[in-house]
Structures are given as C-alpha cells and as structure tokens.
C-alpha cells in the first residue's frame, strides 16, 4: 500500500465524521418521518459510496473521484443558492434553489451507479428519489428545486467517476435480518 493511500485511509474516518456533522440535520426529531428519512438518506447514500471505495478498493482512485464529485456538487449547489436567493415554499428565506439534500443524494447514487454498475445504482437512485420526494412533501423545496439538485448531483458524478471492476453489493433479507453483503473478487 502506498504512503498516499495510507494517508487517505487514515483520514477516512475523520472525513465521514466531518461530512456527517456538516450535512446531517440537527433538528431531525422535530420533523415528520418522511422528512427525517429523506435527511438520513441524503447523508447515507453518499456515505455508502465513499465507504465502499475505502473498504474495497486498493488505490485512491475511487476516493479521489468521490471527493471531486462531492466538491463539485456542493460548490455548484451552494453557489446557485447564493446567486438565485429563492424563497422556500414554507416561506423561509432564501435558499430554496437548488435542493442541497437532493443534489447530495443523487451525487452519491450516480457515483455508486457509475462506479459499480446499474445493479447497485438502481436502489441508490430509488433512495435519492425518496430524498427529493421528502423535500417537496415537507415544503422545503419546489419540484424544480429537486429536479435541479438531482441534475447537479448526477452531472458531477458522471463527470468525475469511472467504473470499477471486481466488486459486488448484494441486498440481504432473511429470517428477520436485513442488510447488505459486500464482496470483492481477487
């Protein structure tokens, strides 16, 4: 393992904590179950994409592609929010366009799909679609805000991400146990 790869592997746990602290909602208990679920998925989907590169790839390529995709998504989303200054449907001022939750979720879903294939991307996209639905349903965003956020997230991942071979994620549901099984071919 190279020195740079070791540095990134040592930095990974701190990066996940920082990402979660910045993007995870602090008032989740006061929200509806739909909104809270969307909030959680908006962090979980990208975290799964990043975690997969950390645990199952030998080099830094996946982590670097993820970081570039996330950075582009966040810079574009925050820049548009500041430039457009659109009021939310609930009346709050003024960062409705585009949806940051949705852009993060779709960035993660597109990263998973582009890097590991449609088999894994479809469930991630379904989760990201739920995030978008939750933002509209909770009066945090208009539909156009969510569509724009999804487009930003997908475009950012498609621009920076290449496919990875030798990796498989399988859903697990048996005897009341639910989860995912992650394997790598050697």
C-alpha positions, 0 to 999 in steps of 0.5 A: 500500500502506498504512503498516499493511500495510507494517508487517505485511509487514515483520514477516512474516518475523520472525513465521514465524521466531518461530512456527517456533522456538516450535512446531517440535520440537527433538528431531525426529531422535530420533523415528520418521518418522511422528512427525517428519512429523506435527511438520513438518506441524503447523508447515507447514500453518499456515505455508502459510496465513499465507504465502499471505495475505502473498504474495497478498493486498493488505490485512491482512485475511487476516493479521489473521484468521490471527493471531486464529485462531492466538491463539485456538487456542493460548490455548484449547489451552494453557489446557485443558492447564493446567486438565485436567493429563492424563497422556500415554499414554507416561506423561509428565506432564501435558499430554496434553489437548488435542493442541497439534500437532493443534489447530495443524494443523487451525487452519491447514487450516480457515483455508486451507479457509475462506479459499480454498475446499474445493479447497485445504482438502481436502489441508490437512485430509488433512495435519492428519489425518496430524498427529493420526494421528502423535500417537496412533501415537507415544503422545503423545496419546489419540484424544480428545486429537486429536479435541479439538485438531482441534475447537479448531483448526477452531472458531477458524478458522471463527470468525475467517476469511472467504473470499477471492476471486481466488486459486488453489493448484494441486498440481504433479507432473511429470517428477520435480518436485513442488510447488505453483503459486500464482496470483492473478487481477487 
